[in-house]
Amino acid sequence: MDKITVLMAVCNEKVDLLSKSIDSILNQSYRDFIFLIIVDNPQNLNAINYLDMMAKKDKRVIYYINEKNLGLPLSLNRGIDLVTTKY
């Protein structure tokens, strides 16, 4: 089956909520996917540090940090532009 990308954008979420969201995706029974996360707040260092740790721990996790806050629609559009899978 073709690989898929799961796309998520985060902004001001705290690490405990971010952790629950990421764990929910990573613990699915289907495992052949890329988890692409767009960080829309370059000042959210706690989230960025957590994502860096998760990306090192699980190679399915890839994240990009916007240079400035773009808002949810533009962040998701940026993520769509970065998708390399068929789905």
LINNORDA-V453305 format. One record per run of one state. SS is the DSSP state (H for helix, E for strand, C for the rest). FROM is the first residue (numbers start at 1). TO is the last residue. Records with the same first field share a line. If there is no record, write none. Layout:
SS=FROM-TO / FROM-TO
This chain:
C=1-3 / 11-14 / 27-32 / 40-44 / 58-60 / 66-71 / 83-87
E=4-10 / 33-39 / 61-65
H=15-26 / 45-57 / 72-82
